[in-house]
Amino acid sequence: MKSILHRAKAIIRDSKNPDSPISRFIRFCIVGLLGTIVNLLVLYILVHLTSLDTVAAAAIAIEASILFNFSLNNFYTFKIYDTDIRQAGHSIIKKLLRYNIGTAGGAMINLLIFALLFKIAHLEYLLAEVISIGGSVSFNYYVSIKHVWIEHDIYLEAISRIAKRREKT
C-alpha cells in the first residue's frame, strides 16, 4: 500500500512539472478532447448538410481533427521542444507530413471501428465515432512522441538546452 501511495505522490508531483511526460500526456489528452469535439461537429455537419455517405463523412471528420490536433499539439503539447527541434532543421511542414502519415494508422483504426459499429452493430453514428476515437488514442500518442516531435537524439539535445537555459536564469 505504501508503494502505491508513494507512486501516486510521485505522479502528482511530476504532473506539476510542465516538462514531465505526465504533463505532456495530460496536454495531449486535452488536445485530443478538443479534437474529438471538432471531429464530432464536422461529422454532424457533413451528415446533416450534405449527401455524403456517413462513413465517408467520418473519414473527412477524422482528417479535420488530425489537422486540428496537429496544430494544437505543435503549439501547446510539444511547444517546449519546438524551438530546439526547429533549429535542428525540422520544419513545420515536415512535422505535419510525419504526423499525418503516422496518424494514418490511427485513422484507419478509427474508421474500421466506426464502420463496424455503425454498419454492423447499428450504433448511432456519433456514439460509434466517440468509441472509435478511443481506439486510436494510444497509437496516435506513440506516433507523436516517437516520430513527430520527439525523436530520441533531438529530444535529448532539447532537454539539455532547456536545462542549460534554466541554469542561467
Beta strands, then each sheet from edge to edge (+ up, - down):
end
